[in-house]
Amino acid sequence: MNKDKRTAIFERLKAANPAPKTELEYESVFELLIAVILSAQATDVGVNKATRRLYPVANTPAAIWDLGEAGLIEYIKTIGLYRSKAANVIKTCRALLDDHDGVVPATRAELVALPGVGRKTANVVLNTAFGQAAMAVDTHIFRVSNRTGIATGKTVRAVEDRLMRLVPKAYLQDAHHWLILHGRYTCRARSPACNDCVILDLCEYRHKNLPEDNTP
């Protein structure tokens, strides 16, 4: 895929959704961090249901630490892998209190040092909370990038690196939101909604889900 086609793709995605944002609900950087940790192998809808109960009771590192692991589990037990996530969240709260004065750090190195925080989670926080150009490659972005030809790669890191290099700078800040939402609602893993796709004619996927006579 050439530069002009990539630019056209992001022009259309921006026109369709000028101000994209995460579907996780949060009101502080800390709330976002915890929501992203909880979202691993879980839906944003499921995480939001849990945090709507949790955050009114505890939405700071100190407050969640005071809940303890068992107390936290009562709020997040509807989410997959809730036991390991509860353990990591409690450890992260302790680390934030001990090492960062309760403030979420704004560097990738410091973020990934927190329990339960990997590169993808760190990138979400850096991009969404701190306005840094970062690409949080999840299963949706990995699929869309490879399927459309925007940025192909055999690994998540390879796709991340190519996206950071190939996405036009004017669109880099919001690119991961557009790609996630496109993968979640249009370019789905099964039965992609190609008939409703705003980048249909620019997409290089060979097996578009269209009637034969409508395939571009």
C-alpha positions as a printed Julia matrix, in Angstrom:
216×3 Matrix{Float64}:
   0.0     0.0    0.0
   1.37    3.41  -0.95
   1.43    6.64   1.05
  -1.4     8.29  -0.91
  -3.76    5.39  -0.26
  -2.95    5.35   3.46
  -3.57    9.08   3.64
  -6.91    8.68   1.89
  -7.92    5.91   4.31
  -7.29    8.06   7.37
  -8.94   11.07   5.74
 -12.11    9.02   5.41
 -11.9     7.54   8.89
 -11.49   11.04  10.29
 -14.39   12.39   8.24
 -16.62    9.6    9.58
 -15.48   10.13  13.2
 -13.64   13.45  13.71
 -13.02   13.02  17.45
 -12.56    9.32  18.22
 -12.08    8.19  21.8
 -11.84    5.06  23.87
 -15.08    3.39  24.87
 -13.73    2.76  28.36
 -15.29    5.13  30.89
 -12.91    7.12  33.11
 -12.5    10.52  34.73
  -8.82   10.47  35.68
  -5.56    9.03  34.4
  -5.62    6.5   37.24
  -9.16    5.37  36.38
  -8.08    4.92  32.76
  -5.04    2.88  33.77
  -7.1     0.52  35.93
  -9.79    0.18  33.27
  -7.21   -0.75  30.64
  -5.61   -3.33  32.95
  -9.07   -4.83  33.52
  -9.87   -4.83  29.8
  -7.36   -7.54  28.86
  -9.34  -10.39  27.3
 -12.55   -8.61  28.3
 -14.96   -6.26  26.57
 -15.1    -2.54  27.24
 -18.8    -2.96  28.02
 -18.01   -5.52  30.71
 -15.25   -3.38  32.2
 -17.49   -0.31  32.29
 -20.18   -2.24  34.17
 -17.63   -3.16  36.82
 -15.96    0.24  37.14
 -19.33    1.99  37.43
 -19.67    0.12  40.71
 -16.03    0.34  41.75
 -15.06    3.94  41.07
 -17.74    5.63  43.2
 -16.32    3.63  46.13
 -12.61    3.6   45.28
 -10.94    5.51  42.44
  -7.49    6.33  43.81
  -4.46    4.1   44.48
  -4.91    4.53  48.23
  -8.63    3.75  48.18
  -8.25    0.61  46.07
  -5.29   -0.51  48.18
  -7.48   -0.14  51.24
 -10.1    -2.38  49.64
  -7.56   -5.18  49.45
  -7.53   -7.95  46.91
 -10.6    -9.69  48.28
 -12.54   -6.45  48.46
 -11.61   -5.51  44.9
 -12.66   -8.92  43.6
 -16.22   -8.23  44.74
 -16.4    -5.37  42.22
 -14.62   -7.0   39.27
 -15.59  -10.69  39.53
 -17.81  -10.39  36.45
 -14.7    -9.75  34.34
 -12.56  -12.55  32.93
  -9.33  -13.37  34.78
 -10.57  -11.27  37.69
  -8.39  -12.94  40.32
  -5.09  -12.28  38.56
  -6.25   -8.8   37.58
  -7.19   -7.99  41.16
  -3.75   -9.1   42.34
  -2.04   -6.94  39.71
  -4.22   -3.89  40.4
  -3.48   -4.06  44.12
   0.26   -4.39  43.42
   0.1    -1.5   40.96
  -1.64    0.69  43.53
   1.1    -0.1   46.04
   3.8     0.69  43.48
   2.13    3.98  42.57
   1.97    4.96  46.23
   5.52    3.88  47.02
   7.34    4.98  43.88
   5.26    7.73  42.26
   3.46    9.54  45.09
   0.18    8.05  43.87
   0.51    9.64  40.42
   0.43    7.62  37.19
   3.78    8.11  35.42
   3.92    9.46  31.87
   6.72    7.35  30.41
   6.49    3.91  28.86
   9.41    2.57  30.89
   7.76    3.54  34.18
   4.34    2.3   33.11
   5.48   -1.17  31.98
   7.3    -1.56  35.31
   3.9    -1.59  37.02
   2.37   -5.04  37.69
  -0.1    -6.06  34.99
   0.93   -3.25  32.64
   2.33   -4.39  29.32
   3.34   -2.4   26.28
  -0.2    -2.24  24.88
  -1.67   -0.93  28.14
   1.14    1.59  28.46
   0.54    2.81  24.91
  -3.16    3.32  25.57
  -2.39    5.44  28.62
   0.36    7.4   26.87
  -1.89    8.16  23.91
  -5.27    8.68  25.55
  -4.26   10.29  28.84
  -1.05   12.06  27.94
  -1.61   12.9   24.29
   1.49   11.1   23.07
   1.68    9.49  19.65
   1.57    5.81  20.57
  -0.03    2.79  18.92
  -1.76    0.29  21.19
  -2.04   -2.72  18.9
  -4.79   -5.05  20.06
  -6.44   -7.88  18.12
  -8.62   -5.41  16.2
  -5.74   -3.22  15.06
  -3.6    -6.25  14.24
  -6.39   -7.67  12.06
  -7.34   -4.4   10.34
  -3.73   -3.43   9.65
  -2.92   -6.77   8.05
  -6.23   -7.28   6.29
  -6.4    -3.85   4.66
  -2.7    -3.65   3.91
  -2.21   -0.46   5.94
   0.65   -2.06   7.88
   1.38   -5.76   7.59
   3.35   -7.77  10.11
   3.5   -11.2   11.69
   3.73   -9.92  15.26
   2.0    -7.22  17.28
   5.27   -5.35  17.71
   6.01   -5.5   13.99
   2.6    -4.01  13.21
   3.05   -1.34  15.88
   6.42   -0.31  14.5
   5.14   -0.17  10.92
   2.09    1.86  11.9
   4.22    4.35  13.78
   6.4     4.71  10.69
   3.74    4.62   7.96
   0.66    6.39   9.32
   0.74   10.03   8.15
   1.79   12.25  11.05
  -1.36   14.34  10.8
  -3.4    11.27  11.76
  -1.02    9.49  14.12
  -2.5    10.78  17.37
  -5.98    9.34  16.74
  -5.06    6.46  14.44
  -5.29    3.69  17.01
  -8.81    4.77  18.02
  -9.98    4.79  14.41
  -8.47    1.38  13.73
  -9.86   -0.2   16.9
 -13.37    1.11  16.24
 -13.18    0.09  12.59
 -12.17   -3.43  13.61
 -14.79   -3.65  16.34
 -17.79   -2.54  14.31
 -16.98   -2.85  10.6
 -13.9    -4.91   9.79
 -14.93   -7.68  12.16
 -13.01  -10.93  12.47
 -15.95  -12.92  11.2
 -18.21  -11.59   8.49
 -16.71   -8.12   8.0
 -19.33   -5.52   7.1
 -17.73   -4.59   3.8
 -20.99   -3.14   2.44
 -20.84   -0.49   5.19
 -17.11    0.21   4.95
 -16.02    3.78   4.21
 -12.65    2.6    2.9
 -13.94   -0.3    0.8
 -12.34    0.81  -2.47
  -9.02    1.57  -0.76
  -8.79   -1.68   1.2
  -6.47   -4.32  -0.29
  -8.18   -7.31   1.3
  -8.71   -9.96  -1.39
 -11.7   -11.67   0.16
 -14.17   -8.85   0.74
 -17.53   -9.91   2.09
 -19.56   -8.71  -0.89
 -21.77  -10.2   -3.61
 -19.56  -11.09  -6.55
 -20.99   -8.44  -8.85
 -20.33   -5.69  -6.27
 -16.72   -6.56  -5.49
 -14.46   -3.68  -6.53
